[in-house]
Amino acid sequence: MQRTQSLSLKVVEKISEREGIEPEELHPPIHDAINTDALDSLYQASDSGRTPSTVEFVYRGYTVTVDSTGDVDIEERIAAFDPDKTAV
């Protein structure tokens, strides 16, 4: 599976596009959330047996899921507890 763009850069571009900002404006940097070298190397391997079925991590309030083909899905995280809302 040969890629022209690193997977970590693909994640950064998807999130920056969703937020309407330039990739270099994202803070904190993605490497604060995940080891980008390790992520990229997992999906650059020529041995498809090494590619995980999914990798999931949290970055900037999003759950980022990468499937075995390298497709990236970005979902907004929902807070488990919102102190402004009370149970009735």
C-alpha positions as CSV (number, residue, x, y, z in Angstrom):
1,M,0.0,0.0,0.0
2,Q,2.0,3.0,-1.2
3,R,0.9,6.5,-0.2
4,T,1.9,9.8,-1.7
5,Q,0.9,11.7,1.6
6,S,1.6,10.6,5.1
7,L,-1.3,9.5,7.2
8,S,-0.6,11.9,10.0
9,L,-0.7,14.8,7.4
10,K,-4.0,13.5,6.1
11,V,-5.5,13.6,9.6
12,V,-4.2,17.2,10.1
13,E,-5.6,18.3,6.8
14,K,-9.1,16.8,7.5
15,I,-9.3,18.4,10.9
16,S,-8.1,21.8,9.7
17,E,-10.6,21.7,6.8
18,R,-13.4,20.8,9.2
19,E,-12.4,23.7,11.5
20,G,-11.9,26.1,8.6
21,I,-8.3,26.9,9.5
22,E,-4.8,26.3,8.0
23,P,-3.1,23.1,9.1
24,E,-0.3,25.0,10.7
25,E,-2.8,26.8,12.9
26,L,-3.8,23.6,14.7
27,H,-2.7,23.6,18.3
28,P,-1.5,21.5,20.0
29,P,0.5,19.7,17.3
30,I,-0.8,16.3,16.3
31,H,2.4,14.6,17.7
32,D,1.2,15.6,21.2
33,A,-1.7,13.2,20.7
34,I,0.0,10.3,18.8
35,N,3.4,9.2,17.7
36,T,3.1,10.3,14.1
37,D,6.2,8.4,12.9
38,A,4.7,5.2,14.3
39,L,1.2,5.9,12.8
40,D,2.7,6.6,9.4
41,S,5.0,3.6,9.4
42,L,2.1,1.3,10.3
43,Y,0.3,2.2,7.1
44,Q,3.4,2.4,4.8
45,A,4.3,-1.2,5.4
46,S,4.5,-3.3,2.3
47,D,3.4,-6.3,4.5
48,S,-0.4,-6.0,4.8
49,G,-0.2,-8.4,7.7
50,R,1.3,-5.6,9.8
51,T,-1.5,-3.1,9.1
52,P,-3.9,-2.9,12.0
53,S,-7.7,-3.3,11.4
54,T,-8.2,0.2,13.0
55,V,-6.3,2.8,15.0
56,E,-8.2,5.2,17.1
57,F,-7.0,8.3,19.0
58,V,-8.3,11.6,20.3
59,Y,-7.1,14.9,19.0
60,R,-8.6,18.4,19.4
61,G,-11.9,17.1,20.7
62,Y,-12.3,14.6,17.8
63,T,-12.1,10.9,17.8
64,V,-9.9,10.0,14.8
65,T,-10.3,6.5,13.4
66,V,-8.1,5.1,10.7
67,D,-9.2,1.8,9.1
68,S,-7.0,-0.9,7.5
69,T,-7.1,0.8,4.1
70,G,-5.8,4.1,5.6
71,D,-9.2,5.9,5.3
72,V,-9.6,8.5,8.1
73,D,-12.8,9.2,9.9
74,I,-13.2,12.3,12.2
75,E,-16.0,12.4,14.7
76,E,-16.7,15.1,17.3
77,R,-16.4,13.7,20.8
78,I,-19.5,14.0,23.0
79,A,-18.7,14.9,26.5
80,A,-19.7,12.2,29.0
81,F,-20.6,14.8,31.6
82,D,-21.8,18.3,31.0
83,P,-22.0,20.3,34.2
84,D,-24.4,22.8,32.6
85,K,-27.1,20.1,32.1
86,T,-28.8,18.4,35.0
87,A,-30.9,15.3,35.0
88,V,-34.6,15.7,35.5
